[in-house]
Amino acid sequence: MKSGAMLPYVLLLFLSPGPAASSDCPADCSCLGQDSIFCIQRRSGLVPRVPAATRQLYVFQNGIDTLTREDFLGLADLELLDLSQNELAQIPGGAFEMLSKLKNLDLSSNHMAHISKDSFSGLVQLERLYLHGNRIQKIDPEAFDGLEMLLELKLQGNQLSALPALRFQRLLLLDLSHNHIPTLGPSDLQTPHLEALKVASLGLTALDEGLIASLGNLHELDISTNQFTEVPPALKQDSLKGLIKLSLAANPLGELRVEDLQKLSGLQELDLSGLNLQGFSESFFQTFPRLMHLTAAENPFNCLCPLAWFPAWLTEKEVDLGRPEETRCHFPLVNAGKMLSALEHQDFGCPPTTTALMGSPIGSTPVPQVPTTSPDTIQTDGIPPPPPASEATASSKTDGAPSPEPPVSPSAASGELGETGGHTCPPNICLNGGACHVDPPGPLGCVCALGTSGLYCENVDEVPEAPKPSATTVSLAAPVMPAELEALGTRQVTSTSILLDLHRFIETRPHIRGIRLTYRNLSGPDRRPIILSVPATYPEYTLRGLRPNCTYSVCASPLGERAGSRTNGSAETGSCAEARTEGLPLASSESRVEAQSPLTYALIPAVAALALVMGLAAVAGTIVCVRKRKRSKAGLQLQPGPVDPLELEGMKACLENGGNGTLAQKPPEVRRGGGSDRESAAMPGPTDGSGAAAKPSYF
């Protein structure tokens, strides 16, 4: 039994007047009733002498570094012994031999490196043995012989690289997590009635199918933080139909498919955190009708229309989402950093039902709303897949200028062109009512509705974009924080820093001695809080050295007092806010211009003057050419005389350009568009003769 579980008994002990003052109670110990003794933090290297009638003895955090058989002499009725958090380096053979009725033995958090053959001899009634949190590297093959009644064995958090054959017919719980055991087979675990197996962080690359098949009574399985690159085929066995709790967290899985977990219809708890998932298909969870608790934190979710069903499904099915503050959107930018469970259906940018012309002058055909489910395979790439490039050409277009057509919705485009072998639009690729537009000679594109913009139409005019950072200015970002926590604000955000506005916080607390700032990264794998102390005379403070493109939670509280919760921003406790650092600026033509701005500004006057001279020369050349043609037609001959330099320049121009009187001009450079938070595709170039401009490329 863990020491934390005894806290209520300890409190009850100090509140109870009678038994604690018994003359049989050892010095520096507390007694609860006649058979429970607590000797906590005595700082003594010896086990205390206790009455023979003692049944439960708690001697943790005492500094005990050695044991002998005499320490437990006469304690034939002892049923529970807690020696955790001491300084024990070994267990002498036969140390517990006198404790024939002992059922619970806790030796966790000591310094033992080896378990010998006779360490637990005589414990014929032992049911729970806790050895976790030690430094155990080797266990003698016969160390557990005679423990026929054992129900729980905890060995997690040691330095084991191999196991002796564990033969326990009655064992129900086995925890081997956080060791270095890369393989486990049926011969290692001969535990036919095991209900809970925890093998997290062992370095496993495969899960033995024979081992899982031998555990027909398994209810809980934790295989998190291993090296599985795919869902182990062992999970497809019929022996796991009774599995209730499963953790796949923090494995480098390539994808999740419905058929991978199809046999686990009885699951009630599922942990899919840290798998780099973009989202889920709704059909994936139909396999688990009894699911009550789901953890999906630390995944870069694409909060697009295919995931719009998820928050409503959590509410409808009454599924508890674990760690919701760490379950956030990664894409698109309008939703980046927001908690997935807090989004409304409209936040996912699903297009409404639209009406599109199908190339017939008769009328319009209503297009149903795009379905919100995605394929059964759950992709695990962090960045959403771009629309696919064209792979085939459609039939030639009709001559003449094309008549304007309204944009076609994704479903319509997919259905119209799929039959002819042309392009197909990915479902729901365009947001906020945007429509996927297909031009057979080129790639796909999104035609955005009025008031929206961006590659996926993800930007809405009502939410102004932050200006791009330049060499002399820093863009401002609106702080992401609730209105009730306005006492703490963020005035400025860059890719690596956040400027905190503490004016209001200090005004509402005129007598504070200082400010304690606590901040942590909600987007990264390391969420440990960082605490700073700031004088009360600082109305502004800049947090530096932050990670780009991450959401940070920042809390301020008076120095010496506990920081308030995020749901309480009152003056009596503390105030919290959230802010998202900007992403690193991408290389673009705009940034290149800024980097060369001094040279550019120096060349502008020279280029303008040169263009003016060339323009005048072109005009003069044209005039001279026209005059010469008129004179030659009229039969006039030029009289000898001085030659005008402008006429000579004009004749050169006529010869160079076939007599048309115009100077050759450089082809215009392709401009690169801006206006979004990432690099935009090239602007459409000249038409191809049919009137349709080239579509922007997504690659």
LOMI-344109 format. One line per 10 residues: number of its first residue (from 1); their letters; for each residue z, y, x of C-alpha. Coordinates in nm, 2 decimals. Layout:
// residues N
NUM> A> Z:Y:X | ...
END
This chain:
// residues 699
1> MKSGAMLPYV> 0.00:0.00:0.00 | -0.09:0.34:0.14 | 0.17:0.59:0.22 | 0.01:0.85:0.00 | 0.07:0.63:-0.30 | 0.44:0.63:-0.24 | 0.48:1.01:-0.27 | 0.59:1.00:-0.64 | 0.86:0.75:-0.54 | 0.97:0.97:-0.26
11> LLLFLSPGPA> 1.00:1.27:-0.49 | 1.19:1.06:-0.74 | 1.42:0.95:-0.47 | 1.53:1.30:-0.38 | 1.58:1.38:-0.75 | 1.79:1.07:-0.82 | 2.16:1.12:-0.75 | 2.31:0.77:-0.72 | 2.13:0.51:-0.51 | 2.03:0.74:-0.23
21> ASSDCPADCS> 2.39:0.79:-0.13 | 2.47:0.41:-0.11 | 2.67:0.30:0.19 | 2.42:0.02:0.26 | 2.13:0.27:0.31 | 2.05:0.30:0.69 | 2.09:0.64:0.86 | 1.79:0.87:0.85 | 1.64:0.66:0.56 | 1.63:0.70:0.18
31> CLGQDSIFCI> 1.69:0.42:-0.07 | 1.54:0.39:-0.41 | 1.74:0.14:-0.61 | 1.88:-0.17:-0.43 | 1.56:-0.31:-0.28 | 1.33:-0.02:-0.17 | 1.40:0.16:0.15 | 1.20:0.46:0.29 | 1.23:0.54:0.66 | 0.97:0.81:0.71
41> QRRSGLVPRV> 0.92:1.02:1.02 | 1.24:0.90:1.19 | 1.08:0.94:1.53 | 1.24:0.62:1.66 | 1.09:0.34:1.86 | 1.29:0.07:1.68 | 1.27:-0.09:1.34 | 1.59:0.01:1.14 | 1.84:-0.24:1.03 | 1.83:-0.28:0.65
51> PAATRQLYVF> 2.02:-0.49:0.40 | 1.92:-0.85:0.34 | 1.84:-0.78:-0.02 | 1.56:-0.54:0.07 | 1.22:-0.62:-0.09 | 1.01:-0.32:0.00 | 1.04:-0.15:0.34 | 0.84:0.16:0.43 | 0.86:0.25:0.80 | 0.56:0.46:0.87
61> QNGIDTLTRE> 0.53:0.75:1.11 | 0.83:0.64:1.31 | 0.68:0.61:1.66 | 0.75:0.24:1.67 | 0.57:0.09:1.98 | 0.69:-0.27:1.98 | 0.81:-0.55:1.75 | 1.03:-0.86:1.79 | 1.13:-1.14:1.57 | 1.48:-1.00:1.56
71> DFLGLADLEL> 1.36:-0.69:1.39 | 1.32:-0.88:1.06 | 1.60:-1.14:1.09 | 1.76:-1.22:0.76 | 1.49:-1.04:0.55 | 1.38:-1.36:0.37 | 1.32:-1.17:0.04 | 1.10:-0.90:0.19 | 0.77:-0.87:-0.01 | 0.62:-0.54:0.12
81> LDLSQNELAQ> 0.63:-0.40:0.48 | 0.45:-0.08:0.57 | 0.43:-0.02:0.95 | 0.13:0.22:0.94 | 0.09:0.53:1.15 | 0.31:0.40:1.44 | 0.24:0.34:1.80 | 0.19:-0.04:1.80 | -0.05:-0.17:2.07 | -0.01:-0.54:1.98
91> IPGGAFEMLS> 0.15:-0.79:1.75 | 0.36:-1.04:1.94 | 0.31:-1.40:1.83 | 0.56:-1.50:1.56 | 0.68:-1.15:1.50 | 0.66:-1.20:1.12 | 0.74:-1.57:1.11 | 1.07:-1.51:0.92 | 0.90:-1.33:0.63 | 0.78:-1.63:0.43
101> KLKNLDLSSN> 0.78:-1.43:0.10 | 0.59:-1.12:0.24 | 0.28:-1.03:0.02 | 0.18:-0.69:0.15 | 0.15:-0.60:0.52 | 0.01:-0.26:0.63 | -0.05:-0.22:1.00 | -0.32:0.05:0.97 | -0.35:0.36:1.20 | -0.19:0.20:1.50
111> HMAHISKDSF> -0.34:0.14:1.85 | -0.40:-0.23:1.84 | -0.70:-0.36:2.04 | -0.66:-0.74:2.00 | -0.54:-0.97:1.73 | -0.40:-1.29:1.88 | -0.38:-1.64:1.75 | -0.02:-1.63:1.62 | 0.00:-1.26:1.51 | 0.04:-1.36:1.14
121> SGLVQLERLY> 0.19:-1.70:1.16 | 0.44:-1.78:0.89 | 0.29:-1.54:0.63 | 0.20:-1.81:0.39 | 0.23:-1.59:0.08 | 0.05:-1.29:0.22 | -0.20:-1.13:-0.03 | -0.29:-0.80:0.13 | -0.35:-0.73:0.50 | -0.45:-0.38:0.61
131> LHGNRIQKID> -0.56:-0.34:0.97 | -0.80:-0.04:0.93 | -0.80:0.26:1.16 | -0.70:0.07:1.48 | -0.89:0.00:1.80 | -0.95:-0.37:1.74 | -1.23:-0.51:1.95 | -1.16:-0.88:1.93 | -1.00:-1.11:1.68 | -0.90:-1.46:1.78
141> PEAFDGLEML> -1.09:-1.72:1.58 | -0.76:-1.87:1.45 | -0.58:-1.54:1.39 | -0.62:-1.58:1.01 | -0.54:-1.95:0.98 | -0.28:-2.02:0.72 | -0.35:-1.71:0.51 | -0.46:-1.91:0.21 | -0.34:-1.66:-0.05 | -0.51:-1.35:0.09
151> LELKLQGNQL> -0.68:-1.13:-0.17 | -0.76:-0.81:0.03 | -0.85:-0.77:0.40 | -0.93:-0.42:0.54 | -1.08:-0.40:0.89 | -1.28:-0.07:0.86 | -1.27:0.19:1.13 | -1.23:-0.04:1.43 | -1.45:-0.13:1.73 | -1.56:-0.48:1.63
161> SALPALRFQR> -1.89:-0.61:1.74 | -1.85:-0.96:1.61 | -1.63:-1.14:1.36 | -1.46:-1.48:1.35 | -1.56:-1.70:1.06 | -1.37:-1.56:0.76 | -1.28:-1.85:0.54 | -1.08:-1.72:0.24 | -1.13:-1.90:-0.09 | -0.93:-1.64:-0.29
171> LLLLDLSHNH> -1.04:-1.32:-0.11 | -1.15:-1.05:-0.35 | -1.20:-0.74:-0.13 | -1.34:-0.72:0.22 | -1.40:-0.39:0.40 | -1.58:-0.41:0.74 | -1.72:-0.05:0.73 | -1.76:0.17:1.04 | -1.77:-0.10:1.30 | -2.06:-0.22:1.52
181> IPTLGPSDLQ> -2.17:-0.55:1.36 | -2.55:-0.54:1.33 | -2.59:-0.88:1.16 | -2.39:-1.07:0.90 | -2.48:-1.42:0.77 | -2.34:-1.68:0.53 | -2.14:-1.85:0.81 | -1.96:-1.52:0.88 | -1.82:-1.47:0.53 | -1.72:-1.79:0.35
191> TPHLEALKVA> -1.56:-1.60:0.06 | -1.72:-1.74:-0.26 | -1.50:-1.54:-0.50 | -1.55:-1.20:-0.33 | -1.57:-0.91:-0.57 | -1.60:-0.61:-0.34 | -1.79:-0.60:-0.01 | -1.81:-0.28:0.20 | -2.03:-0.29:0.50 | -2.12:0.08:0.54
201> SLGLTALDEG> -2.21:0.21:0.89 | -2.24:-0.13:1.06 | -2.59:-0.07:1.21 | -2.75:-0.32:0.97 | -3.13:-0.33:0.96 | -3.15:-0.62:0.70 | -2.92:-0.77:0.44 | -2.91:-1.15:0.46 | -3.04:-1.30:0.13 | -2.84:-1.62:0.19
211> LIASLGNLHE> -2.52:-1.41:0.23 | -2.57:-1.23:-0.10 | -2.67:-1.55:-0.28 | -2.34:-1.70:-0.17 | -2.14:-1.41:-0.33 | -2.20:-1.49:-0.70 | -1.89:-1.30:-0.81 | -1.98:-0.96:-0.64 | -1.90:-0.65:-0.85 | -1.91:-0.38:-0.58
221> LDISTNQFTE> -2.14:-0.34:-0.28 | -2.15:-0.06:-0.03 | -2.43:-0.07:0.22 | -2.45:0.30:0.29 | -2.52:0.47:0.63 | -2.71:0.18:0.78 | -3.07:0.15:0.91 | -3.25:0.01:0.60 | -3.60:0.15:0.59 | -3.66:-0.01:0.24
231> VPPALKQDSL> -3.44:-0.14:-0.04 | -3.32:-0.48:0.09 | -3.50:-0.76:-0.09 | -3.16:-0.93:-0.12 | -3.08:-0.69:-0.41 | -3.35:-0.86:-0.62 | -3.15:-1.18:-0.66 | -3.01:-1.31:-0.98 | -2.67:-1.35:-0.82 | -2.62:-0.97:-0.85
241> KGLIKLSLAA> -2.65:-0.94:-1.22 | -2.28:-0.87:-1.24 | -2.29:-0.59:-0.99 | -2.11:-0.28:-1.13 | -2.10:-0.04:-0.83 | -2.37:0.01:-0.56 | -2.40:0.26:-0.28 | -2.74:0.30:-0.09 | -2.64:0.65:0.05 | -2.77:0.78:0.38
251> NPLGELRVED> -3.02:0.52:0.46 | -3.38:0.61:0.59 | -3.55:0.46:0.28 | -3.92:0.53:0.24 | -3.91:0.52:-0.14 | -3.74:0.39:-0.44 | -3.92:0.18:-0.70 | -3.81:0.05:-1.03 | -3.86:-0.31:-0.94 | -3.63:-0.28:-0.63
261> LQKLSGLQEL> -3.32:-0.26:-0.85 | -3.45:-0.43:-1.17 | -3.20:-0.71:-1.15 | -2.90:-0.47:-1.15 | -2.89:-0.40:-1.52 | -2.51:-0.40:-1.53 | -2.47:-0.11:-1.28 | -2.21:0.16:-1.39 | -2.19:0.35:-1.06 | -2.48:0.43:-0.83
271> DLSGLNLQGF> -2.48:0.64:-0.51 | -2.82:0.77:-0.40 | -2.71:1.06:-0.19 | -2.87:1.15:0.14 | -3.19:0.96:0.08 | -3.43:1.26:0.11 | -3.55:1.21:-0.25 | -3.77:1.47:-0.42 | -3.68:1.35:-0.77 | -3.65:1.06:-1.01
281> SESFFQTFPR> -3.88:0.92:-1.27 | -3.72:0.88:-1.61 | -3.81:0.52:-1.63 | -3.61:0.45:-1.31 | -3.28:0.50:-1.49 | -3.39:0.30:-1.80 | -3.30:-0.01:-1.59 | -2.93:0.09:-1.60 | -2.83:0.13:-1.96 | -2.46:0.12:-1.87
291> LMHLTAAENP> -2.47:0.38:-1.60 | -2.17:0.62:-1.61 | -2.15:0.78:-1.27 | -2.44:0.89:-1.05 | -2.42:1.06:-0.71 | -2.74:1.22:-0.58 | -2.62:1.49:-0.34 | -2.79:1.60:-0.02 | -3.15:1.54:-0.15 | -3.42:1.80:-0.13
301> FNCLCPLAWF> -3.51:1.79:-0.50 | -3.84:1.94:-0.62 | -3.73:2.12:-0.94 | -4.07:2.11:-1.11 | -4.17:2.00:-1.46 | -4.15:1.62:-1.38 | -3.78:1.66:-1.33 | -3.71:1.88:-1.63 | -3.57:1.58:-1.83 | -3.29:1.51:-1.58
311> PAWLTEKEVD> -3.01:1.77:-1.68 | -3.06:1.69:-2.05 | -3.05:1.32:-1.97 | -2.71:1.36:-1.79 | -2.57:1.53:-2.10 | -2.72:1.30:-2.36 | -2.62:0.98:-2.18 | -2.28:1.12:-2.07 | -2.35:1.04:-1.71 | -2.10:1.19:-1.47
321> LGRPEETRCH> -2.28:1.35:-1.17 | -2.08:1.33:-0.85 | -2.07:1.62:-0.61 | -2.28:1.85:-0.83 | -2.23:2.15:-0.60 | -2.42:1.95:-0.33 | -2.70:1.84:-0.57 | -2.94:2.14:-0.54 | -3.31:2.23:-0.56 | -3.52:2.26:-0.25
331> FPLVNAGKML> -3.85:2.36:-0.41 | -4.00:2.58:-0.55 | -3.87:2.90:-0.41 | -3.77:3.04:-0.75 | -3.52:2.74:-0.78 | -3.43:2.69:-0.42 | -3.06:2.66:-0.37 | -2.97:2.63:-0.74 | -2.76:2.34:-0.87 | -2.99:2.09:-1.03
341> SALEHQDFGC> -2.75:2.01:-1.32 | -2.72:2.38:-1.41 | -3.09:2.44:-1.47 | -3.23:2.48:-1.82 | -3.56:2.32:-1.93 | -3.75:2.64:-1.90 | -3.64:2.68:-1.53 | -3.87:2.39:-1.43 | -4.18:2.59:-1.52 | -4.33:2.34:-1.76
351> PPTTTALMGS> -4.66:2.47:-1.92 | -4.66:2.51:-2.30 | -4.92:2.36:-2.52 | -5.25:2.53:-2.45 | -5.60:2.55:-2.60 | -5.90:2.50:-2.36 | -6.27:2.50:-2.41 | -6.44:2.17:-2.32 | -6.79:2.32:-2.24 | -6.90:2.32:-2.60
361> PIGSTPVPQV> -6.98:2.63:-2.81 | -6.86:2.46:-3.13 | -6.49:2.54:-3.09 | -6.17:2.46:-2.90 | -5.98:2.14:-2.86 | -5.60:2.15:-2.85 | -5.46:2.00:-2.54 | -5.12:1.83:-2.57 | -4.83:1.93:-2.35 | -4.83:1.76:-2.01
371> PTTSPDTIQT> -4.59:1.46:-2.00 | -4.27:1.53:-1.81 | -4.24:1.18:-1.64 | -4.37:1.11:-1.30 | -4.48:0.77:-1.15 | -4.22:0.50:-1.11 | -4.22:0.55:-0.73 | -3.97:0.81:-0.61 | -4.11:0.98:-0.31 | -3.87:1.08:-0.04
381> DGIPPPPPAS> -4.07:1.35:0.15 | -3.89:1.68:0.17 | -4.21:1.89:0.10 | -4.40:1.85:-0.22 | -4.75:1.69:-0.18 | -5.03:1.95:-0.21 | -5.32:1.91:-0.45 | -5.56:1.65:-0.31 | -5.89:1.78:-0.16 | -6.21:1.69:-0.33
391> EATASSKTDG> -6.37:1.36:-0.24 | -6.69:1.37:-0.45 | -6.93:1.62:-0.59 | -7.02:1.66:-0.96 | -7.36:1.72:-1.11 | -7.54:2.04:-1.02 | -7.46:2.36:-1.21 | -7.70:2.53:-1.44 | -7.90:2.82:-1.31 | -7.79:3.17:-1.37
401> APSPEPPVSP> -7.46:3.34:-1.38 | -7.19:3.11:-1.53 | -7.02:3.22:-1.85 | -6.65:3.29:-1.82 | -6.44:2.99:-1.92 | -6.06:2.99:-1.98 | -5.86:2.78:-1.74 | -5.83:2.41:-1.82 | -5.49:2.25:-1.83 | -5.41:1.96:-1.59
411> SAASGELGET> -5.43:1.70:-1.85 | -5.76:1.83:-1.98 | -5.92:1.85:-1.63 | -5.80:1.51:-1.54 | -5.94:1.36:-1.85 | -6.27:1.54:-1.84 | -6.36:1.46:-1.48 | -6.20:1.13:-1.44 | -6.48:0.96:-1.63 | -6.75:1.10:-1.40
421> GGHTCPPNIC> -6.58:1.01:-1.08 | -6.51:1.38:-1.00 | -6.18:1.55:-0.92 | -5.85:1.48:-1.09 | -5.56:1.72:-1.12 | -5.22:1.61:-1.02 | -4.99:1.62:-1.32 | -4.77:1.93:-1.36 | -4.87:2.08:-1.02 | -4.89:2.43:-1.17
431> LNGGACHVDP> -4.58:2.61:-1.30 | -4.50:2.88:-1.56 | -4.80:2.80:-1.78 | -5.05:2.79:-1.49 | -5.35:2.56:-1.53 | -5.51:2.33:-1.27 | -5.87:2.44:-1.21 | -6.13:2.21:-1.07 | -6.44:2.33:-0.89 | -6.65:2.02:-0.79
441> PGPLGCVCAL> -6.78:2.15:-0.46 | -6.44:2.26:-0.35 | -6.07:2.17:-0.37 | -5.83:2.22:-0.66 | -5.64:2.53:-0.74 | -5.39:2.68:-0.99 | -5.51:2.96:-1.22 | -5.19:3.15:-1.30 | -5.10:3.31:-1.63 | -5.05:3.69:-1.66
451> GTSGLYCENV> -4.73:3.80:-1.48 | -4.71:3.50:-1.24 | -4.85:3.44:-0.89 | -4.82:3.21:-0.60 | -4.98:2.88:-0.48 | -4.82:2.69:-0.77 | -4.77:3.00:-1.00 | -4.40:2.97:-0.91 | -4.34:3.35:-0.88 | -4.26:3.55:-1.20
461> DEVPEAPKPS> -4.29:3.93:-1.21 | -3.96:3.97:-1.38 | -3.79:3.84:-1.06 | -3.92:4.07:-0.78 | -3.98:3.90:-0.45 | -3.80:4.00:-0.14 | -4.02:4.19:0.11 | -4.13:4.00:0.42 | -3.93:4.08:0.74 | -4.10:4.30:0.99
471> ATTVSLAAPV> -4.03:4.43:1.34 | -3.84:4.73:1.22 | -3.71:4.64:0.87 | -3.50:4.36:0.73 | -3.57:4.24:0.38 | -3.29:4.25:0.12 | -3.20:3.95:-0.08 | -3.02:3.95:-0.41 | -2.68:3.77:-0.37 | -2.65:3.45:-0.56
481> MPAELEALGT> -2.32:3.48:-0.73 | -2.17:3.50:-1.07 | -2.10:3.84:-1.23 | -1.73:3.77:-1.25 | -1.70:3.74:-0.88 | -1.85:4.08:-0.80 | -1.55:4.18:-0.59 | -1.72:4.00:-0.30 | -2.09:4.08:-0.25 | -2.37:4.02:0.00
491> RQVTSTSILL> -2.57:4.33:0.08 | -2.81:4.20:0.33 | -2.94:3.86:0.42 | -3.16:3.74:0.71 | -3.26:3.40:0.84 | -2.94:3.37:1.05 | -2.69:3.62:0.91 | -2.53:3.74:0.59 | -2.38:4.09:0.56 | -2.07:4.08:0.33
501> DLHRFIETRP> -1.97:4.38:0.12 | -1.59:4.39:0.11 | -1.54:4.74:-0.04 | -1.44:4.62:-0.39 | -1.23:4.34:-0.25 | -1.02:4.58:-0.04 | -1.00:4.84:-0.32 | -0.84:4.59:-0.56 | -0.59:4.48:-0.30 | -0.46:4.80:-0.13
511> HIRGIRLTYR> -0.16:4.63:0.03 | -0.32:4.33:0.21 | -0.26:4.29:0.58 | -0.60:4.12:0.65 | -0.88:3.92:0.50 | -0.94:3.55:0.54 | -1.30:3.45:0.52 | -1.40:3.09:0.46 | -1.76:2.99:0.45 | -1.95:2.66:0.46
521> NLSGPDRRPI> -2.31:2.54:0.44 | -2.39:2.38:0.10 | -2.74:2.27:0.21 | -2.68:2.09:0.54 | -2.52:1.77:0.64 | -2.22:1.94:0.79 | -2.01:2.11:0.52 | -1.69:2.17:0.71 | -1.55:2.51:0.62 | -1.53:2.78:0.89
531> ILSVPATYPE> -1.23:3.02:0.87 | -1.23:3.37:1.01 | -0.96:3.64:1.00 | -1.09:4.00:0.94 | -0.88:4.32:0.94 | -0.84:4.49:0.61 | -1.01:4.80:0.76 | -1.35:4.63:0.77 | -1.53:4.72:0.45 | -1.83:4.52:0.57
541> YTLRGLRPNC> -1.86:4.21:0.79 | -2.16:4.01:0.91 | -2.16:3.63:0.94 | -2.39:3.54:1.22 | -2.52:3.22:1.38 | -2.62:3.07:1.04 | -2.89:2.82:0.97 | -3.22:2.94:0.81 | -3.32:2.85:0.46 | -2.97:2.73:0.36
551> TYSVCASPLG> -2.72:2.82:0.08 | -2.38:2.93:0.20 | -2.06:2.96:-0.01 | -1.83:3.24:0.11 | -1.48:3.30:-0.01 | -1.24:3.59:0.08 | -0.87:3.58:0.02 | -0.57:3.80:0.14 | -0.45:3.68:0.48 | -0.15:3.45:0.45
561> ERAGSRTNGS> -0.25:3.34:0.09 | -0.45:3.04:-0.02 | -0.82:3.12:-0.10 | -0.90:3.13:-0.46 | -1.13:2.88:-0.63 | -1.49:2.96:-0.71 | -1.41:2.98:-1.08 | -1.14:3.25:-1.03 | -1.23:3.57:-0.87 | -0.92:3.77:-0.97
571> AETGSCAEAR> -0.73:4.00:-0.75 | -0.44:3.77:-0.73 | -0.62:3.48:-0.57 | -0.96:3.53:-0.40 | -1.32:3.60:-0.45 | -1.62:3.38:-0.38 | -2.00:3.42:-0.36 | -2.31:3.24:-0.27 | -2.60:3.36:-0.06 | -2.91:3.19:0.08
581> TEGLPLASSE> -3.04:3.27:0.42 | -3.41:3.34:0.45 | -3.65:3.09:0.60 | -3.81:3.15:0.94 | -4.12:3.38:0.91 | -4.44:3.19:0.93 | -4.72:3.29:1.16 | -4.99:3.48:0.98 | -5.24:3.75:1.03 | -4.99:4.01:0.91
591> SRVEAQSPLT> -4.74:3.91:1.18 | -5.01:3.93:1.45 | -5.09:4.28:1.34 | -4.73:4.38:1.36 | -4.69:4.22:1.71 | -4.99:4.43:1.84 | -4.92:4.74:1.64 | -4.91:4.99:1.93 | -5.26:4.87:2.06 | -5.39:4.87:1.70
601> YALIPAVAAL> -5.28:5.22:1.63 | -5.43:5.34:1.96 | -5.77:5.18:1.88 | -5.80:5.31:1.52 | -5.91:5.67:1.61 | -6.16:5.54:1.87 | -6.31:5.28:1.63 | -6.33:5.54:1.35 | -6.51:5.79:1.58 | -6.75:5.53:1.70
611> ALVMGLAAVA> -6.82:5.42:1.34 | -6.89:5.79:1.25 | -7.14:5.83:1.54 | -7.32:5.51:1.45 | -7.34:5.61:1.09 | -7.49:5.95:1.18 | -7.74:5.78:1.41 | -7.84:5.54:1.14 | -7.90:5.82:0.89 | -8.10:6.02:1.14
621> GTIVCVRKRK> -8.31:5.71:1.23 | -8.39:5.65:0.87 | -8.51:6.00:0.82 | -8.73:5.99:1.13 | -8.89:5.66:1.02 | -8.96:5.79:0.67 | -9.12:6.11:0.81 | -9.34:5.91:1.05 | -9.47:5.69:0.77 | -9.55:5.98:0.55
631> RSKAGLQLQP> -9.74:6.15:0.84 | -9.93:5.84:0.93 | -10.05:5.79:0.57 | -10.16:6.15:0.54 | -10.37:6.12:0.87 | -10.16:6.38:1.05 | -10.12:6.36:1.42 | -9.81:6.46:1.61 | -9.85:6.76:1.84 | -9.72:6.71:2.19
641> GPVDPLELEG> -9.39:6.88:2.25 | -9.03:6.81:2.34 | -8.88:6.49:2.20 | -8.57:6.52:1.98 | -8.29:6.28:2.10 | -8.21:6.20:1.74 | -8.57:6.10:1.68 | -8.57:5.87:1.99 | -8.25:5.71:1.88 | -8.40:5.66:1.53
651> MKACLENGGN> -8.70:5.49:1.67 | -8.48:5.24:1.86 | -8.31:5.16:1.55 | -8.64:5.11:1.37 | -8.76:4.86:1.64 | -8.43:4.67:1.65 | -8.41:4.62:1.28 | -8.78:4.56:1.19 | -8.83:4.92:1.10 | -8.59:4.93:0.81
661> GTLAQKPPEV> -8.39:5.21:0.96 | -8.05:5.04:0.95 | -7.82:4.93:1.23 | -7.69:4.58:1.26 | -7.34:4.55:1.13 | -7.07:4.29:1.23 | -6.99:4.04:0.96 | -6.67:4.13:0.78 | -6.37:3.93:0.89 | -6.21:3.70:0.65
671> RRGGGSDRES> -5.89:3.86:0.52 | -5.58:3.65:0.47 | -5.39:3.72:0.15 | -5.02:3.78:0.12 | -4.78:3.84:-0.15 | -4.59:3.51:-0.15 | -4.30:3.38:0.05 | -4.52:3.15:0.26 | -4.87:3.18:0.41 | -5.14:3.20:0.15
681> AAMPGPTDGS> -5.48:3.04:0.16 | -5.79:3.24:0.26 | -5.93:3.48:0.00 | -6.24:3.35:-0.18 | -6.56:3.42:0.02 | -6.92:3.48:-0.10 | -7.06:3.28:-0.38 | -7.27:2.98:-0.32 | -7.56:3.10:-0.52 | -7.43:2.96:-0.85
691> GAAAKPSYF> -7.19:3.24:-0.90 | -6.87:3.05:-0.83 | -6.66:3.17:-0.54 | -6.52:2.92:-0.28 | -6.18:2.79:-0.38 | -5.87:2.84:-0.15 | -5.80:2.54:0.07 | -5.46:2.37:0.05 | -5.50:2.20:0.39
END
